[in-house]
Amino acid sequence: MIQLGSFKFSILLCSLFFCFSVLHAEELNQPKPGETLPTPAQAPNPLPASLKFGAFVDTYYSHNANHPISKERQFTTQAVRNDEFNINLGFVDAKWQEEKIRGRLALQFGTSVNTNYAPEANKDVSSNQNSVKHIQEAYVGFKVTKNTWVDAGIYFGHIGHESWISSDNWNYTRALALDYVPYYSSGVRVTTKFTDKFQFQFHVMNGWQNITDQNKDKSIGTQFKFFLTPNFTIIANQFAGNEAPDFERKQTRFYNNTIIEWKALDWLAFAASGDVGAQKAKESFQYEPWWKEINPTLGIYTNRESGVYNQWYHGTFWVSFRYEDLYRLSFRAERFYDPKQVMATTYTRNGFMTNGYTMTFDFLEWNPGLIRFEFIQRESMDPVFETDKNKHTRVERIFVAAASVRF
């Protein structure tokens, strides 16, 4: 009994000592007047602080006064479906811009996507039209010096005044010249800023608007951008590369595009673009009848490598009038001259020699939404535009109503 009582007393003393220690610790942890306790450290956010998500939808209805049998418009990539409500372009994207790293990933769909990616190769399994056409941009960039960035991946093409994203342009559809230059490129891009008024780009690409390469050669591109004043800019873009598959003779393409942009007033702006392209002919046939005398199985013409370069030219002029943030009226006049049918195939005598006139009226008050109405007339030297009787005419008139929103 005495021993058990001593044991109970010992337990009581230990319990009192433990309670006193806890109370003393709590008292020590209480903040003094005017003192705040430190907050526990939070886990670092693995995502870039500048990461932003966005989306864009561009829907349209297009009416062709020629009432062609086909639903597909020719010689364009924008608003290509006749008498039909459809989506020209929609995409979702994620982009970031840190001090030394940047990038963008955008996935897309729409009729302009299907048209633009139609020339992509289909024979390969790992990379083909179906696997790449929904990639608008997917690149990562690194800042290697104070004013130099190196980007690698798939990104928008560097040639032309107008963008693939219609809300960025004064007119809804693109000029003929812009429909026949790359909307996108796959390669490496170096951008450097020499001064506040001069910026330069250098590109090494798979080719002329292709992700899946069709030959072993690589193409190069350059851009010189001069900011003469805050409202006056001159841009010169170049391209050089072989556009023939490996099983054909090389067909090197050279292209130059020069752009002038001038914001004359807050409500008035002008732009002009001049383009010239040249591509080596695929082959030439020479009249050599003496070969038939040597070998009767040979013809009188021999197929040889050509030294001829076929050329084509574009000229485009834009003017845009803006009334506050409510309305905008824009005009575009253009000339596309491709008699050798390097870019636009017509199978006619004079090739694709076409003038275009476009008028666009925009309602701006629903920003970031945009409502647009556009009228287009194109006139060609040869009858190249399809009609309702499965014939062709020299004139095409298009009316387009469109709505878009971007976040």
Beta strands, then each sheet from edge to edge (+ up, - down):
strand 1: 52-64
strand 2: 84-97
strand 3: 101-109
strand 4: 135-145
strand 5: 148-156
strand 6: 184-195
strand 7: 198-205
strand 8: 219-229
strand 9: 232-242
strand 10: 252-265
strand 11: 268-280
strand 12: 284-287
strand 13: 301-304
strand 14: 309-323
strand 15: 327-338
strand 16: 352-363
strand 17: 369-380
strand 18: 385-386
strand 19: 392-393
strand 20: 395-406
sheet 1: 1+ 2- 3+ 4- 5+ 6- 7+ 8- 9+ 10- 11+ 14- 15+ 16- 17+ 20- 1+
sheet 2: 12+ 13-
sheet 3: 18+ 19-
end
